[in-house]
């Protein structure tokens, strides 16, 4: 006698088979990458197999494929990093985020794509870099070719990518790890630290916005900078869930 399974049981079996397939495929894809993750307030230096190097900014993730791929030399960025790409490969070096794709045959550039920020930023310091949207735009899918001293700003919310120039020496200060404040107010300090370390700030009531701060740091972690600042500004700080919270004491 043939036994018929209830319809819900058949659907459950099909769902479990599909879920197992998705999980297995996801594990395979994840296993194909080496994942690097920097701690909040700290940078991470990475040397890639082809000789290229990466300075991974605070609070960032870089996924690098294992081995040498025959048709791809692509890495995936979530956060910010400075790339120094050695020439010589027949394949372009590609950095991809959820919003942009940047490719070069050799050179150096800075890329920024934090999930908590609406804007994306790419700056070239050496070589040539092609930048395009990694999604289909209804208005403009034109790629931009960048040379040293040029950059693009991309905002997916308004679907806009603009090419601009910038002073290369500002990025050189970042590379040397020199962070300088000269009578900066609280809002300016926060703006600089958010940009420098890639971490959002929250300020509680009671903080004195008119307080000015002067200091010069070199390759200091975020915690050290915050300790010096709070000693001057009479405040306390907490690092929670990748966010800095400032409180008056």
C-alpha positions as CSV (number, residue, x, y, z in Angstrom):
1,X,0.0,0.0,0.0
2,X,1.4,3.5,-1.0
3,X,1.5,5.9,1.8
4,X,0.8,9.6,0.9
5,X,2.7,12.3,3.0
6,X,0.7,15.3,4.0
7,X,1.2,18.4,1.8
8,X,2.8,20.4,4.7
9,X,5.3,17.6,5.2
10,X,6.3,17.6,1.5
11,X,6.7,21.4,1.6
12,X,8.8,21.1,4.8
13,X,11.1,18.6,3.2
14,X,11.5,20.8,0.1
15,X,12.2,23.8,2.3
16,X,14.9,22.0,4.3
17,X,16.5,20.7,1.1
18,X,16.6,24.3,-0.3
19,X,18.0,25.7,3.0
20,X,20.7,23.1,3.1
21,X,21.7,24.0,-0.4
22,X,21.9,27.7,0.3
23,X,23.9,27.1,3.5
24,X,26.3,24.8,1.7
25,X,26.8,27.3,-1.2
26,X,27.3,30.1,1.3
27,X,29.9,28.2,3.1
28,X,31.7,27.4,-0.1
29,X,31.7,31.1,-1.1
30,X,32.9,32.2,2.3
31,X,35.6,29.5,2.3
32,X,36.9,31.0,-1.0
33,X,37.9,34.2,0.8
34,X,40.4,35.3,3.4
35,X,38.6,37.9,5.6
36,X,40.5,40.6,7.3
37,X,38.8,42.8,10.0
38,X,40.3,45.7,11.8
39,X,39.3,46.6,15.4
40,X,37.6,49.9,16.2
41,X,40.2,52.6,16.6
42,X,43.1,50.6,15.0
43,X,44.5,50.1,11.5
44,X,45.6,46.8,10.0
45,X,48.4,46.4,7.5
46,X,47.9,43.6,4.9
47,X,50.3,42.2,2.3
48,X,48.6,40.5,-0.6
49,X,49.8,37.5,-2.5
50,X,50.6,39.6,-5.7
51,X,52.8,42.0,-3.7
52,X,50.2,44.7,-3.3
53,X,49.6,46.1,0.1
54,X,46.6,47.5,2.0
55,X,46.2,49.7,5.0
56,X,42.8,48.7,6.4
57,X,41.3,51.6,8.3
58,X,39.6,51.2,11.7
59,X,36.3,49.4,11.8
60,X,36.7,47.9,8.3
61,X,36.5,44.5,6.6
62,X,38.4,43.3,3.5
63,X,37.7,40.0,1.8
64,X,40.5,38.6,-0.4
65,X,40.1,35.5,-2.6
66,X,42.4,32.6,-1.8
67,X,45.1,31.7,-4.4
68,X,45.4,33.1,-7.8
69,X,42.1,33.3,-9.8
70,X,42.4,32.9,-13.6
71,X,39.8,35.5,-14.5
72,X,39.6,37.8,-11.4
73,X,41.8,39.8,-9.0
74,X,38.9,41.3,-7.1
75,X,38.7,42.2,-3.4
76,X,35.6,43.3,-1.5
77,X,35.7,46.3,0.9
78,X,33.4,47.1,3.7
79,X,34.8,50.3,5.3
80,X,37.9,52.2,4.3
81,X,41.4,51.3,3.1
82,X,44.4,52.6,1.2
83,X,45.6,50.3,-1.6
84,X,49.1,50.2,-3.2
85,X,48.8,48.0,-6.2
86,X,51.9,46.6,-7.9
87,X,51.9,46.5,-11.7
88,X,52.8,43.5,-13.8
89,X,49.7,41.3,-13.8
90,X,47.6,40.9,-17.0
91,X,44.5,41.2,-14.8
92,X,43.2,44.5,-13.3
93,X,43.1,44.8,-9.6
94,X,39.5,45.5,-8.6
95,X,38.0,46.8,-5.4
96,X,34.3,46.4,-5.1
97,X,31.7,47.6,-2.5
98,X,27.9,47.6,-2.5
99,X,28.0,50.9,-4.5
100,X,31.1,51.2,-6.6
101,X,33.8,49.2,-8.5
102,X,37.3,50.6,-8.9
103,X,39.9,49.0,-11.1
104,X,43.6,49.7,-11.9
105,X,46.6,48.0,-13.5
106,X,48.9,49.6,-10.9
107,X,49.0,52.6,-8.6
108,X,47.7,53.8,-5.2
109,X,44.3,55.0,-4.0
110,X,42.1,55.5,-1.0
111,X,38.6,54.0,-0.9
112,X,35.9,54.6,1.7
113,X,32.5,52.8,1.9
114,X,31.2,52.6,5.5
115,X,27.7,51.2,5.9
116,X,26.7,53.9,8.4
117,X,27.7,56.7,5.9
118,X,25.6,57.6,2.9
119,X,28.5,58.9,0.9
120,X,31.3,56.9,-0.8
121,X,34.7,58.4,-1.6
122,X,37.7,57.3,-3.8
123,X,40.9,59.3,-4.1
124,X,43.9,58.6,-6.4
125,X,47.5,59.3,-5.3
126,X,49.4,57.5,-8.1
127,X,48.6,55.7,-11.4
128,X,45.2,55.6,-13.1
129,X,41.9,54.3,-11.7
130,X,38.6,53.5,-13.3
131,X,35.6,54.0,-11.1
132,X,32.0,53.0,-11.9
133,X,28.8,52.2,-10.0
134,X,28.4,48.6,-9.0
135,X,24.6,48.9,-9.5
136,X,22.5,49.8,-12.5
137,X,21.5,53.5,-12.5
138,X,18.4,54.8,-14.2
139,X,20.2,58.1,-14.9
140,X,23.9,57.7,-15.3
141,X,26.2,54.6,-15.6
142,X,29.2,56.4,-17.0
143,X,32.6,55.4,-15.6
144,X,35.2,58.0,-14.5
145,X,38.9,57.7,-15.1
146,X,40.9,59.2,-12.2
147,X,44.5,60.5,-12.2
148,X,46.6,61.6,-9.1
149,X,44.9,64.4,-7.2
150,X,41.4,63.4,-8.5
151,X,38.6,61.8,-6.6
152,X,34.9,60.8,-6.9
153,X,32.1,61.2,-4.4
154,X,29.3,58.8,-4.8
155,X,25.9,58.9,-3.0
156,X,23.6,56.1,-3.9
157,X,20.6,57.6,-2.1
158,X,20.4,60.4,-4.7
159,X,22.2,58.3,-7.4
160,X,25.0,60.8,-8.0
161,X,28.7,60.3,-8.7
162,X,30.8,63.4,-9.1
163,X,34.5,63.8,-10.1
164,X,36.5,66.4,-8.2
165,X,40.1,67.4,-7.3
166,X,41.6,67.2,-3.8
167,X,45.0,68.1,-2.1
168,X,47.1,64.9,-2.1
169,X,49.1,66.1,1.0
170,X,46.0,65.6,3.1
171,X,45.9,61.9,2.4
172,X,49.7,61.8,2.9
173,X,49.2,63.0,6.5
174,X,46.7,60.2,7.0
175,X,49.2,57.7,5.6
176,X,51.9,58.9,8.0
177,X,49.5,58.6,10.9
178,X,49.8,62.3,11.8
179,X,46.6,63.7,13.4
180,X,46.8,67.4,14.3
181,X,44.3,69.7,16.1
182,X,44.8,73.4,16.3
183,X,42.3,75.1,18.6
184,X,39.5,72.9,17.1
185,X,36.0,73.0,18.6
186,X,34.1,70.0,19.7
187,X,32.2,69.6,16.4
188,X,35.4,69.9,14.4
189,X,37.2,67.3,16.6
190,X,34.3,64.9,16.1
191,X,34.3,65.5,12.4
192,X,38.0,64.7,12.1
193,X,37.9,61.7,14.3
194,X,34.9,60.2,12.5
195,X,36.7,60.6,9.2
196,X,40.1,59.4,10.5
197,X,38.9,56.3,12.4
198,X,35.7,55.6,10.5
199,X,33.5,55.4,13.6
200,X,30.4,57.4,14.4
201,X,30.1,59.7,17.5
202,X,27.2,60.4,19.8
203,X,27.4,63.4,22.2
204,X,25.2,63.5,25.3
205,X,23.7,66.7,26.8
206,X,26.0,68.8,28.9
207,X,29.1,68.7,26.6
208,X,30.6,72.2,26.1
209,X,30.6,72.8,22.4
210,X,32.8,75.9,22.6
211,X,35.8,74.0,24.1
212,X,38.9,74.3,21.9
213,X,41.4,71.5,21.6
214,X,45.1,71.5,20.4
215,X,47.2,68.3,20.1
216,X,49.5,66.4,17.7
217,X,49.3,62.6,17.5
218,X,51.3,60.1,15.4
219,X,50.0,56.6,14.8
220,X,47.9,56.6,18.0
221,X,44.9,54.3,18.5
222,X,41.5,56.0,19.0
223,X,41.4,55.2,22.7
224,X,44.6,57.1,23.3
225,X,43.3,60.2,21.4
226,X,40.0,60.1,23.3
227,X,41.8,59.9,26.7
228,X,43.8,63.0,25.9
229,X,40.8,64.9,24.5
230,X,38.6,64.0,27.4
231,X,41.2,65.1,29.9
232,X,41.2,68.5,28.2
233,X,37.4,68.7,27.7
234,X,36.4,67.3,31.0
235,X,34.4,64.4,29.6
236,X,34.2,60.6,29.6
237,X,34.0,58.3,26.6
238,X,32.6,54.8,25.9
239,X,33.0,52.5,22.9
240,X,29.8,50.6,22.3
241,X,28.8,48.7,19.2
242,X,31.4,50.4,17.0
243,X,30.2,53.9,18.3
244,X,31.9,56.5,20.5
245,X,29.7,58.1,23.2
246,X,31.0,61.3,24.8
247,X,29.6,62.3,28.2
248,X,30.3,65.4,30.3
249,X,31.8,64.5,33.8
